[in-house]
Amino acid sequence: MTHVDLSRCAVAGLGVTGRAVANALIDRGSQVVLMDDKPSATTEFGLAAGLEVCDSSNSADLEIALSGVTALSIGPGISAHHNIYRIAASKGLPVVSELDLAAMWDSRPCAAITGTNGKTTVTDLVTKMLLQSNIEAVAAGNTDIPLVEALSIRDPTPEVFVVEASSFRLHNVELFRPRVAAWLNFAPDHLDWHGDLESYANSKKKIWEQQEAGDLTVLPYEDEFINSLYKGAASQLLTFGPGGDVSVQGSHIVDRGEKIVAIEKMPLGRPHDLLNACAAVAVAREMGAKVRAVESVLINFSGLSHRLEFVTKTGGVNFFNDSKATTPHATVAALKGFENAVLIVGGRNKAIEFTPLLGAIANLGAVVCIGETADLLVSLFSPYMPAFRATSMKEAVNVAAAMAQDLSGSVLLSPACASFDWYSGYEARGDDFKKAVKQVSLGEGQDD
């Protein structure tokens, strides 16, 4: 796909990214056709744009709407197995991603970060490191600001973009070429969207496929699977983690022999925190960040909301909110360093196997299971430890708090599942957890 005719472009999936794409296309003179599986929910946006919204869940309507368009942009919320892909292929329509549109419209350098876990944290760290180095950087992509929207920021005008690149955003990429591409880790996730693990991995590796010899790819040194996919790539390679180019050596994080920061100065020193820090150092320094700026960011970084966030200590129990952990891999990583923790786990399954959670049983004293997967998780854990089922977050926190007091342990919300059975997103789930914890601390935890 060397050239795409965007004169009449269909935009499917009118979430945050789809709306930004539609607006960007309209601003650049394209005729835009809007479509969404729930057109009634996006009518207001269509009216504001002066356009109707086609029902993309209806194949007949899709056939008509896609006739006469020159290209199709599909939002990250639409599954790779949606019927729209078949119809577009039958018509020979090019499918252009948001990241490819940005690449067509703008040549400013990008750093792109993908991975099953840690993307948001590393994106935030890299952006802060660049800003601290007086480089105008903007975090975009799988954030509050899609990349096509970030291109239009003028006050101040970004010099570089730090792109959080989910597998959904990378799935249709054919043009996007980041100056630095980082793949942090890999574990089963989003199999309900991709269909299988191979499709998920193939989407992830698109992050480096357009890179050239002068570009850099950052990979975890010990991950044989990711490194095997990288073989034959055109870019230069920089590794992070134990044994890698950027790693923990003794009491410091070291970048190719140069000491960057003393670990004792960092508020977050758990194993996954250090891996994230090493990855961020590798990406930020390649994008121009200064060593002292990198050090300053790391010694002042206490984490992001909903990512192993310390909530409070009450009744002798520490409470942690890790609602962002939506895979077993993330939950197991979060539990390292805990003893006799009471885990609140469960939600909506993404077609992922839960048995890897048993790898953390040495760190657990009990589990409280919530959401659609509660019964399945009770069955998984009950042969090894007390496992309870709760029908609300308030009940889950009450039960977990009582158990943690008996075990002299902590309470950790780290669900290993999506949140969409009970909540609108992981943020709402984490906020509900914090609300329930506050009620416990005020002595209001018990139901009337």
C-alpha beads as a LAMMPS data file, in Angstrom:
LAMMPS data file: protein, C-alpha beads

448 atoms
447 bonds

1 atom types
1 bond types

-500.0 500.0 xlo xhi
-500.0 500.0 ylo yhi
-500.0 500.0 zlo zhi

Masses

1 110.0

Atoms # bond

1 1 1 0.000 0.000 0.000
2 1 1 2.167 2.836 -1.294
3 1 1 -0.680 5.234 -2.057
4 1 1 -4.241 5.336 -0.791
5 1 1 -7.009 7.364 -2.385
6 1 1 -8.784 9.013 0.556
7 1 1 -11.131 11.142 -1.534
8 1 1 -14.139 9.157 -0.283
9 1 1 -13.299 7.201 2.855
10 1 1 -15.517 5.065 5.059
11 1 1 -14.822 5.196 8.805
12 1 1 -16.094 2.195 10.783
13 1 1 -16.316 2.174 14.560
14 1 1 -17.034 5.596 15.993
15 1 1 -15.326 5.387 19.336
16 1 1 -12.680 7.905 20.389
17 1 1 -10.297 6.871 17.601
18 1 1 -12.935 6.563 14.874
19 1 1 -14.291 10.021 15.608
20 1 1 -10.787 11.498 15.551
21 1 1 -10.096 9.789 12.204
22 1 1 -13.383 11.037 10.737
23 1 1 -12.684 14.606 11.851
24 1 1 -9.115 14.467 10.521
25 1 1 -10.309 13.184 7.126
26 1 1 -13.010 15.855 6.877
27 1 1 -10.467 18.553 7.801
28 1 1 -8.290 17.315 4.932
29 1 1 -11.080 17.470 2.378
30 1 1 -12.195 13.848 2.216
31 1 1 -15.812 12.848 1.765
32 1 1 -16.529 10.615 4.734
33 1 1 -19.008 7.769 5.184
34 1 1 -19.690 6.882 8.829
35 1 1 -20.614 3.445 10.140
36 1 1 -20.973 1.780 13.532
37 1 1 -22.481 -1.433 14.921
38 1 1 -24.612 0.715 17.230
39 1 1 -25.601 3.643 14.999
40 1 1 -28.170 5.011 17.434
41 1 1 -25.406 5.560 20.015
42 1 1 -23.363 7.616 17.527
43 1 1 -26.158 9.580 15.848
44 1 1 -25.215 12.772 17.680
45 1 1 -21.674 12.637 16.295
46 1 1 -23.002 11.987 12.796
47 1 1 -25.375 14.936 13.002
48 1 1 -22.571 17.187 14.228
49 1 1 -20.514 16.112 11.216
50 1 1 -23.489 16.579 8.908
51 1 1 -23.508 12.856 8.033
52 1 1 -25.691 9.814 8.640
53 1 1 -24.335 6.754 10.408
54 1 1 -24.696 3.405 8.633
55 1 1 -25.429 0.241 10.645
56 1 1 -22.263 -1.830 10.151
57 1 1 -23.797 -4.835 11.903
58 1 1 -26.127 -5.264 8.896
59 1 1 -24.373 -6.915 5.926
60 1 1 -26.819 -5.542 3.361
61 1 1 -26.356 -2.000 4.634
62 1 1 -22.582 -2.511 4.671
63 1 1 -22.564 -3.656 1.037
64 1 1 -24.376 -0.479 0.002
65 1 1 -22.335 1.875 2.205
66 1 1 -19.005 0.490 0.978
67 1 1 -19.963 0.832 -2.670
68 1 1 -18.302 3.849 -4.202
69 1 1 -15.815 4.536 -1.387
70 1 1 -12.113 4.565 -2.156
71 1 1 -10.776 3.411 1.213
72 1 1 -11.867 2.136 4.609
73 1 1 -10.558 2.977 8.072
74 1 1 -11.570 0.520 10.790
75 1 1 -11.463 1.538 14.442
76 1 1 -9.574 -0.539 17.040
77 1 1 -12.829 -1.607 18.706
78 1 1 -13.989 -3.661 15.704
79 1 1 -12.931 -7.308 15.865
80 1 1 -10.600 -8.716 13.238
81 1 1 -13.376 -11.200 12.402
82 1 1 -16.071 -8.616 11.725
83 1 1 -17.931 -9.082 8.438
84 1 1 -16.682 -5.690 7.274
85 1 1 -13.288 -7.202 6.431
86 1 1 -14.829 -9.802 4.093
87 1 1 -16.952 -7.220 2.286
88 1 1 -14.038 -4.790 1.950
89 1 1 -11.852 -7.556 0.505
90 1 1 -14.537 -8.540 -2.008
91 1 1 -14.585 -4.935 -3.244
92 1 1 -10.798 -4.569 -3.277
93 1 1 -10.944 -1.737 -0.767
94 1 1 -7.696 -0.772 0.982
95 1 1 -8.063 -0.859 4.770
96 1 1 -5.999 1.966 6.253
97 1 1 -5.247 2.167 9.969
98 1 1 -5.169 5.297 12.092
99 1 1 -1.407 4.898 12.472
100 1 1 -0.985 4.656 8.692
101 1 1 -3.050 7.800 8.175
102 1 1 -0.748 9.611 10.591
103 1 1 2.278 8.319 8.672
104 1 1 0.785 9.597 5.408
105 1 1 0.126 13.048 6.849
106 1 1 3.135 13.744 9.065
107 1 1 6.855 12.962 9.116
108 1 1 7.742 13.879 12.707
109 1 1 9.509 11.026 14.543
110 1 1 7.572 8.553 16.664
111 1 1 8.498 6.093 19.354
112 1 1 5.980 3.246 19.489
113 1 1 5.462 0.903 22.430
114 1 1 3.521 -2.345 22.463
115 1 1 3.297 -5.358 24.775
116 1 1 0.712 -7.338 26.677
117 1 1 1.460 -5.392 29.862
118 1 1 3.227 -2.170 30.781
119 1 1 2.505 -0.153 27.606
120 1 1 0.851 2.764 29.374
121 1 1 3.492 2.996 32.103
122 1 1 6.408 2.926 29.660
123 1 1 4.665 5.406 27.351
124 1 1 4.185 7.760 30.295
125 1 1 7.788 7.380 31.475
126 1 1 9.261 7.985 28.021
127 1 1 7.083 11.054 27.468
128 1 1 8.111 12.517 30.832
129 1 1 11.798 11.788 30.154
130 1 1 11.650 13.615 26.826
131 1 1 9.747 16.579 28.244
132 1 1 12.268 16.822 31.106
133 1 1 14.958 16.953 28.395
134 1 1 13.214 19.963 26.794
135 1 1 11.922 17.884 23.881
136 1 1 8.259 18.613 23.175
137 1 1 6.727 15.130 23.313
138 1 1 3.094 14.043 23.298
139 1 1 1.742 10.638 24.333
140 1 1 -0.775 9.412 21.767
141 1 1 -2.402 6.325 20.305
142 1 1 -4.058 4.098 22.866
143 1 1 -4.344 7.095 25.224
144 1 1 -6.780 9.974 25.586
145 1 1 -5.419 11.399 22.321
146 1 1 -5.384 9.293 19.112
147 1 1 -2.282 9.916 16.995
148 1 1 -4.216 11.561 14.139
149 1 1 -5.590 14.061 16.644
150 1 1 -2.176 14.697 18.209
151 1 1 -0.860 15.770 14.806
152 1 1 -2.994 18.915 15.051
153 1 1 -1.722 20.102 18.451
154 1 1 -0.205 23.547 18.053
155 1 1 0.421 24.865 21.565
156 1 1 3.107 23.770 22.010
157 1 1 3.773 21.981 18.718
158 1 1 5.066 18.442 19.364
159 1 1 8.553 17.534 18.145
160 1 1 8.029 13.798 18.708
161 1 1 5.163 11.459 19.476
162 1 1 5.233 8.558 21.935
163 1 1 2.651 6.101 20.653
164 1 1 1.048 3.463 22.843
165 1 1 0.348 0.872 20.162
166 1 1 -2.105 -1.870 21.082
167 1 1 -2.475 -4.967 18.909
168 1 1 -5.825 -3.554 17.747
169 1 1 -4.116 -0.428 16.399
170 1 1 -1.286 -2.387 14.810
171 1 1 -3.516 -4.998 13.169
172 1 1 -3.985 -3.137 9.865
173 1 1 -0.644 -1.293 9.779
174 1 1 1.227 -1.253 6.463
175 1 1 2.913 2.171 6.439
176 1 1 3.552 3.273 10.041
177 1 1 7.309 3.453 10.669
178 1 1 8.364 4.417 14.201
179 1 1 11.894 5.706 14.743
180 1 1 12.023 3.480 17.844
181 1 1 9.750 0.447 18.286
182 1 1 9.533 -1.378 21.615
183 1 1 7.791 -4.702 22.288
184 1 1 7.826 -5.166 26.066
185 1 1 6.464 -8.671 26.665
186 1 1 4.044 -11.247 25.312
187 1 1 1.326 -13.353 26.917
188 1 1 -2.086 -14.580 25.733
189 1 1 -4.583 -11.712 25.540
190 1 1 -7.488 -10.479 23.414
191 1 1 -7.973 -13.899 21.838
192 1 1 -11.684 -13.117 21.628
193 1 1 -10.762 -10.255 19.275
194 1 1 -7.892 -11.815 17.305
195 1 1 -9.170 -15.384 17.233
196 1 1 -5.874 -17.085 18.089
197 1 1 -2.423 -16.454 19.530
198 1 1 -0.715 -16.362 16.116
199 1 1 -2.933 -13.520 14.899
200 1 1 -2.272 -11.613 18.126
201 1 1 1.501 -12.009 17.726
202 1 1 1.418 -11.122 14.032
203 1 1 -0.379 -7.870 14.846
204 1 1 2.190 -7.006 17.515
205 1 1 5.214 -7.562 15.271
206 1 1 3.946 -5.030 12.742
207 1 1 5.458 -2.446 15.074
208 1 1 8.882 -3.010 13.444
209 1 1 7.999 -4.319 9.983
210 1 1 8.254 -0.919 8.254
211 1 1 11.435 0.088 10.044
212 1 1 14.674 0.610 8.126
213 1 1 18.361 0.197 8.921
214 1 1 18.616 3.524 10.747
215 1 1 15.724 2.709 13.084
216 1 1 15.851 0.894 16.422
217 1 1 13.832 -1.953 17.895
218 1 1 13.838 -2.494 21.671
219 1 1 13.073 -6.045 22.860
220 1 1 13.263 -8.027 26.129
221 1 1 16.565 -9.919 26.132
222 1 1 15.250 -13.151 27.638
223 1 1 12.051 -13.484 25.576
224 1 1 12.911 -16.146 22.993
225 1 1 9.504 -15.980 21.314
226 1 1 9.596 -12.238 20.590
227 1 1 13.232 -12.396 19.509
228 1 1 12.485 -15.288 17.134
229 1 1 9.842 -13.150 15.394
230 1 1 12.354 -10.320 15.047
231 1 1 14.887 -12.380 13.064
232 1 1 15.450 -10.866 9.636
233 1 1 14.131 -7.419 10.577
234 1 1 15.897 -4.427 9.003
235 1 1 16.268 -2.304 12.142
236 1 1 19.006 -2.209 14.754
237 1 1 18.348 -4.097 17.995
238 1 1 18.671 -2.952 21.602
239 1 1 17.685 -5.309 24.416
240 1 1 16.557 -4.693 27.985
241 1 1 16.157 -6.777 31.115
242 1 1 18.494 -9.347 32.723
243 1 1 21.461 -9.889 30.414
244 1 1 20.371 -7.120 28.061
245 1 1 21.932 -3.836 26.936
246 1 1 19.858 -1.905 29.475
247 1 1 19.516 -3.823 32.727
248 1 1 19.876 -3.856 36.488
249 1 1 23.519 -4.356 37.389
250 1 1 24.233 -4.350 41.101
251 1 1 22.558 -1.321 42.650
252 1 1 21.875 0.614 39.426
253 1 1 20.007 0.564 36.151
254 1 1 22.787 0.577 33.574
255 1 1 22.561 1.492 29.880
256 1 1 25.397 -0.145 27.919
257 1 1 27.850 0.346 30.765
258 1 1 26.632 3.780 31.876
259 1 1 24.968 4.075 35.275
260 1 1 21.575 5.775 34.928
261 1 1 19.903 5.656 38.354
262 1 1 20.404 4.035 41.750
263 1 1 17.552 1.616 42.408
264 1 1 17.338 2.640 46.063
265 1 1 16.245 6.120 44.896
266 1 1 13.299 4.743 42.917
267 1 1 9.916 4.540 44.689
268 1 1 9.005 1.501 42.562
269 1 1 11.500 -1.336 42.679
270 1 1 9.492 -4.510 42.068
271 1 1 10.708 -6.788 39.250
272 1 1 8.181 -5.590 36.683
273 1 1 8.785 -1.952 37.692
274 1 1 12.477 -2.374 36.930
275 1 1 11.755 -4.006 33.575
276 1 1 9.462 -1.123 32.643
277 1 1 12.120 1.355 33.733
278 1 1 14.810 -0.369 31.659
279 1 1 12.578 -0.357 28.570
280 1 1 11.747 3.321 29.080
281 1 1 15.444 4.194 29.446
282 1 1 16.245 2.393 26.174
283 1 1 13.478 4.138 24.220
284 1 1 13.856 7.612 25.726
285 1 1 17.619 7.843 25.343
286 1 1 17.421 6.788 21.699
287 1 1 14.840 9.544 21.167
288 1 1 17.206 12.123 22.665
289 1 1 16.494 12.165 26.402
290 1 1 19.329 13.303 28.669
291 1 1 20.660 11.022 31.410
292 1 1 19.902 13.439 34.251
293 1 1 16.337 13.889 32.982
294 1 1 15.862 10.122 32.807
295 1 1 17.164 9.727 36.356
296 1 1 14.940 12.538 37.650
297 1 1 11.805 10.994 36.175
298 1 1 12.549 7.558 37.633
299 1 1 13.240 8.837 41.161
300 1 1 10.013 10.841 41.121
301 1 1 7.724 8.246 39.525
302 1 1 5.300 6.579 41.928
303 1 1 3.159 4.826 39.325
304 1 1 -0.125 5.371 37.522
305 1 1 -3.669 4.956 38.786
306 1 1 -5.059 1.407 38.685
307 1 1 -1.586 -0.132 38.265
308 1 1 -0.552 -1.622 41.609
309 1 1 -1.732 1.632 43.144
310 1 1 -1.481 1.769 46.926
311 1 1 -4.900 2.853 48.198
312 1 1 -4.668 2.913 51.995
313 1 1 -3.852 0.951 55.122
314 1 1 -6.707 0.317 57.493
315 1 1 -7.204 -2.266 60.202
316 1 1 -3.597 -3.319 59.708
317 1 1 -4.289 -4.280 56.063
318 1 1 -2.747 -2.655 52.996
319 1 1 -5.061 -2.317 49.973
320 1 1 -3.751 -2.173 46.389
321 1 1 -5.665 -1.355 43.214
322 1 1 -4.341 -3.150 40.111
323 1 1 -7.533 -2.983 38.056
324 1 1 -5.511 -2.489 34.857
325 1 1 -4.303 -6.100 35.161
326 1 1 -6.612 -7.743 32.609
327 1 1 -4.565 -10.906 31.939
328 1 1 -3.259 -13.735 34.136
329 1 1 0.272 -12.710 33.096
330 1 1 -0.249 -9.233 34.575
331 1 1 -1.769 -10.589 37.787
332 1 1 1.053 -13.074 38.362
333 1 1 3.583 -10.264 37.851
334 1 1 1.703 -8.062 40.325
335 1 1 1.721 -10.746 43.025
336 1 1 5.499 -11.070 43.095
337 1 1 6.704 -9.666 46.391
338 1 1 3.412 -10.273 48.249
339 1 1 2.970 -12.791 51.047
340 1 1 -0.406 -14.179 52.123
341 1 1 -2.167 -11.744 49.808
342 1 1 -5.930 -11.931 49.405
343 1 1 -6.565 -11.568 45.698
344 1 1 -9.775 -10.154 44.246
345 1 1 -9.906 -11.695 40.791
346 1 1 -12.402 -12.163 37.962
347 1 1 -14.472 -10.376 35.370
348 1 1 -15.087 -11.043 31.682
349 1 1 -12.918 -13.674 30.040
350 1 1 -11.129 -12.785 26.785
351 1 1 -10.816 -16.450 25.714
352 1 1 -7.675 -16.795 27.840
353 1 1 -6.577 -19.809 29.876
354 1 1 -6.516 -19.084 33.638
355 1 1 -4.235 -21.897 34.851
356 1 1 -1.126 -19.625 34.732
357 1 1 -2.596 -17.913 37.809
358 1 1 -1.639 -20.994 39.798
359 1 1 1.971 -19.958 39.334
360 1 1 1.375 -17.340 42.032
361 1 1 -0.213 -19.540 44.697
362 1 1 2.914 -19.249 46.880
363 1 1 2.136 -15.534 47.222
364 1 1 -1.520 -16.033 48.103
365 1 1 -3.484 -16.749 51.238
366 1 1 -7.002 -16.631 49.755
367 1 1 -8.941 -15.439 46.728
368 1 1 -12.273 -13.666 46.299
369 1 1 -13.747 -14.192 42.840
370 1 1 -16.023 -11.726 41.059
371 1 1 -17.822 -11.239 37.767
372 1 1 -18.703 -13.653 34.980
373 1 1 -15.686 -15.885 35.664
374 1 1 -16.255 -16.158 39.420
375 1 1 -17.423 -19.795 39.481
376 1 1 -14.642 -20.897 37.130
377 1 1 -11.995 -19.207 39.271
378 1 1 -13.397 -20.601 42.523
379 1 1 -13.050 -24.066 40.997
380 1 1 -9.483 -23.303 39.907
381 1 1 -8.260 -22.035 43.292
382 1 1 -10.331 -23.982 45.824
383 1 1 -8.077 -27.111 45.833
384 1 1 -5.204 -24.918 47.023
385 1 1 -6.643 -22.225 49.298
386 1 1 -9.863 -20.634 50.556
387 1 1 -11.783 -19.304 47.544
388 1 1 -14.964 -17.267 47.841
389 1 1 -17.483 -15.894 45.362
390 1 1 -18.733 -12.304 45.751
391 1 1 -21.652 -10.730 43.923
392 1 1 -20.474 -7.103 44.219
393 1 1 -17.238 -5.222 44.694
394 1 1 -18.404 -4.082 48.117
395 1 1 -18.927 -7.679 49.212
396 1 1 -15.584 -8.696 47.706
397 1 1 -13.716 -6.010 49.644
398 1 1 -15.507 -6.868 52.896
399 1 1 -14.649 -10.572 52.598
400 1 1 -11.075 -9.870 51.469
401 1 1 -10.459 -7.404 54.296
402 1 1 -11.609 -9.896 56.939
403 1 1 -9.469 -12.659 55.431
404 1 1 -6.404 -10.407 55.176
405 1 1 -6.655 -9.487 58.855
406 1 1 -6.670 -13.179 59.775
407 1 1 -3.717 -13.879 57.446
408 1 1 -1.745 -10.693 58.275
409 1 1 -1.678 -10.076 54.542
410 1 1 -2.660 -7.421 52.008
411 1 1 -5.688 -7.104 49.723
412 1 1 -4.950 -6.845 46.015
413 1 1 -7.490 -6.189 43.281
414 1 1 -5.780 -7.673 40.202
415 1 1 -8.622 -9.173 38.170
416 1 1 -6.807 -10.982 35.286
417 1 1 -9.948 -10.276 33.252
418 1 1 -11.669 -7.534 31.307
419 1 1 -14.086 -5.341 33.255
420 1 1 -17.008 -5.155 30.846
421 1 1 -19.289 -7.574 32.692
422 1 1 -19.858 -5.143 35.582
423 1 1 -18.186 -1.906 34.474
424 1 1 -17.587 0.467 31.562
425 1 1 -13.825 -0.031 31.849
426 1 1 -10.970 -0.906 34.187
427 1 1 -10.943 2.665 35.554
428 1 1 -14.549 2.371 36.754
429 1 1 -13.741 -1.005 38.317
430 1 1 -10.720 0.411 40.138
431 1 1 -12.692 3.433 41.324
432 1 1 -15.419 1.157 42.698
433 1 1 -12.769 -0.855 44.544
434 1 1 -11.329 2.324 46.076
435 1 1 -14.821 3.451 47.072
436 1 1 -15.458 0.105 48.801
437 1 1 -12.075 0.281 50.558
438 1 1 -12.909 3.766 51.806
439 1 1 -16.180 2.450 53.232
440 1 1 -14.254 -0.270 55.055
441 1 1 -11.835 2.297 56.470
442 1 1 -14.748 4.377 57.719
443 1 1 -16.438 1.349 59.256
444 1 1 -19.194 1.370 56.643
445 1 1 -18.212 -1.820 54.848
446 1 1 -20.946 -4.117 56.062
447 1 1 -24.252 -4.220 54.220
448 1 1 -27.307 -3.157 56.190

Bonds

1 1 1 2
2 1 2 3
3 1 3 4
4 1 4 5
5 1 5 6
6 1 6 7
7 1 7 8
8 1 8 9
9 1 9 10
10 1 10 11
11 1 11 12
12 1 12 13
13 1 13 14
14 1 14 15
15 1 15 16
16 1 16 17
17 1 17 18
18 1 18 19
19 1 19 20
20 1 20 21
21 1 21 22
22 1 22 23
23 1 23 24
24 1 24 25
25 1 25 26
26 1 26 27
27 1 27 28
28 1 28 29
29 1 29 30
30 1 30 31
31 1 31 32
32 1 32 33
33 1 33 34
34 1 34 35
35 1 35 36
36 1 36 37
37 1 37 38
38 1 38 39
39 1 39 40
40 1 40 41
41 1 41 42
42 1 42 43
43 1 43 44
44 1 44 45
45 1 45 46
46 1 46 47
47 1 47 48
48 1 48 49
49 1 49 50
50 1 50 51
51 1 51 52
52 1 52 53
53 1 53 54
54 1 54 55
55 1 55 56
56 1 56 57
57 1 57 58
58 1 58 59
59 1 59 60
60 1 60 61
61 1 61 62
62 1 62 63
63 1 63 64
64 1 64 65
65 1 65 66
66 1 66 67
67 1 67 68
68 1 68 69
69 1 69 70
70 1 70 71
71 1 71 72
72 1 72 73
73 1 73 74
74 1 74 75
75 1 75 76
76 1 76 77
77 1 77 78
78 1 78 79
79 1 79 80
80 1 80 81
81 1 81 82
82 1 82 83
83 1 83 84
84 1 84 85
85 1 85 86
86 1 86 87
87 1 87 88
88 1 88 89
89 1 89 90
90 1 90 91
91 1 91 92
92 1 92 93
93 1 93 94
94 1 94 95
95 1 95 96
96 1 96 97
97 1 97 98
98 1 98 99
99 1 99 100
100 1 100 101
101 1 101 102
102 1 102 103
103 1 103 104
104 1 104 105
105 1 105 106
106 1 106 107
107 1 107 108
108 1 108 109
109 1 109 110
110 1 110 111
111 1 111 112
112 1 112 113
113 1 113 114
114 1 114 115
115 1 115 116
116 1 116 117
117 1 117 118
118 1 118 119
119 1 119 120
120 1 120 121
121 1 121 122
122 1 122 123
123 1 123 124
124 1 124 125
125 1 125 126
126 1 126 127
127 1 127 128
128 1 128 129
129 1 129 130
130 1 130 131
131 1 131 132
132 1 132 133
133 1 133 134
134 1 134 135
135 1 135 136
136 1 136 137
137 1 137 138
138 1 138 139
139 1 139 140
140 1 140 141
141 1 141 142
142 1 142 143
143 1 143 144
144 1 144 145
145 1 145 146
146 1 146 147
147 1 147 148
148 1 148 149
149 1 149 150
150 1 150 151
151 1 151 152
152 1 152 153
153 1 153 154
154 1 154 155
155 1 155 156
156 1 156 157
157 1 157 158
158 1 158 159
159 1 159 160
160 1 160 161
161 1 161 162
162 1 162 163
163 1 163 164
164 1 164 165
165 1 165 166
166 1 166 167
167 1 167 168
168 1 168 169
169 1 169 170
170 1 170 171
171 1 171 172
172 1 172 173
173 1 173 174
174 1 174 175
175 1 175 176
176 1 176 177
177 1 177 178
178 1 178 179
179 1 179 180
180 1 180 181
181 1 181 182
182 1 182 183
183 1 183 184
184 1 184 185
185 1 185 186
186 1 186 187
187 1 187 188
188 1 188 189
189 1 189 190
190 1 190 191
191 1 191 192
192 1 192 193
193 1 193 194
194 1 194 195
195 1 195 196
196 1 196 197
197 1 197 198
198 1 198 199
199 1 199 200
200 1 200 201
201 1 201 202
202 1 202 203
203 1 203 204
204 1 204 205
205 1 205 206
206 1 206 207
207 1 207 208
208 1 208 209
209 1 209 210
210 1 210 211
211 1 211 212
212 1 212 213
213 1 213 214
214 1 214 215
215 1 215 216
216 1 216 217
217 1 217 218
218 1 218 219
219 1 219 220
220 1 220 221
221 1 221 222
222 1 222 223
223 1 223 224
224 1 224 225
225 1 225 226
226 1 226 227
227 1 227 228
228 1 228 229
229 1 229 230
230 1 230 231
231 1 231 232
232 1 232 233
233 1 233 234
234 1 234 235
235 1 235 236
236 1 236 237
237 1 237 238
238 1 238 239
239 1 239 240
240 1 240 241
241 1 241 242
242 1 242 243
243 1 243 244
244 1 244 245
245 1 245 246
246 1 246 247
247 1 247 248
248 1 248 249
249 1 249 250
250 1 250 251
251 1 251 252
252 1 252 253
253 1 253 254
254 1 254 255
255 1 255 256
256 1 256 257
257 1 257 258
258 1 258 259
259 1 259 260
260 1 260 261
261 1 261 262
262 1 262 263
263 1 263 264
264 1 264 265
265 1 265 266
266 1 266 267
267 1 267 268
268 1 268 269
269 1 269 270
270 1 270 271
271 1 271 272
272 1 272 273
273 1 273 274
274 1 274 275
275 1 275 276
276 1 276 277
277 1 277 278
278 1 278 279
279 1 279 280
280 1 280 281
281 1 281 282
282 1 282 283
283 1 283 284
284 1 284 285
285 1 285 286
286 1 286 287
287 1 287 288
288 1 288 289
289 1 289 290
290 1 290 291
291 1 291 292
292 1 292 293
293 1 293 294
294 1 294 295
295 1 295 296
296 1 296 297
297 1 297 298
298 1 298 299
299 1 299 300
300 1 300 301
301 1 301 302
302 1 302 303
303 1 303 304
304 1 304 305
305 1 305 306
306 1 306 307
307 1 307 308
308 1 308 309
309 1 309 310
310 1 310 311
311 1 311 312
312 1 312 313
313 1 313 314
314 1 314 315
315 1 315 316
316 1 316 317
317 1 317 318
318 1 318 319
319 1 319 320
320 1 320 321
321 1 321 322
322 1 322 323
323 1 323 324
324 1 324 325
325 1 325 326
326 1 326 327
327 1 327 328
328 1 328 329
329 1 329 330
330 1 330 331
331 1 331 332
332 1 332 333
333 1 333 334
334 1 334 335
335 1 335 336
336 1 336 337
337 1 337 338
338 1 338 339
339 1 339 340
340 1 340 341
341 1 341 342
342 1 342 343
343 1 343 344
344 1 344 345
345 1 345 346
346 1 346 347
347 1 347 348
348 1 348 349
349 1 349 350
350 1 350 351
351 1 351 352
352 1 352 353
353 1 353 354
354 1 354 355
355 1 355 356
356 1 356 357
357 1 357 358
358 1 358 359
359 1 359 360
360 1 360 361
361 1 361 362
362 1 362 363
363 1 363 364
364 1 364 365
365 1 365 366
366 1 366 367
367 1 367 368
368 1 368 369
369 1 369 370
370 1 370 371
371 1 371 372
372 1 372 373
373 1 373 374
374 1 374 375
375 1 375 376
376 1 376 377
377 1 377 378
378 1 378 379
379 1 379 380
380 1 380 381
381 1 381 382
382 1 382 383
383 1 383 384
384 1 384 385
385 1 385 386
386 1 386 387
387 1 387 388
388 1 388 389
389 1 389 390
390 1 390 391
391 1 391 392
392 1 392 393
393 1 393 394
394 1 394 395
395 1 395 396
396 1 396 397
397 1 397 398
398 1 398 399
399 1 399 400
400 1 400 401
401 1 401 402
402 1 402 403
403 1 403 404
404 1 404 405
405 1 405 406
406 1 406 407
407 1 407 408
408 1 408 409
409 1 409 410
410 1 410 411
411 1 411 412
412 1 412 413
413 1 413 414
414 1 414 415
415 1 415 416
416 1 416 417
417 1 417 418
418 1 418 419
419 1 419 420
420 1 420 421
421 1 421 422
422 1 422 423
423 1 423 424
424 1 424 425
425 1 425 426
426 1 426 427
427 1 427 428
428 1 428 429
429 1 429 430
430 1 430 431
431 1 431 432
432 1 432 433
433 1 433 434
434 1 434 435
435 1 435 436
436 1 436 437
437 1 437 438
438 1 438 439
439 1 439 440
440 1 440 441
441 1 441 442
442 1 442 443
443 1 443 444
444 1 444 445
445 1 445 446
446 1 446 447
447 1 447 448
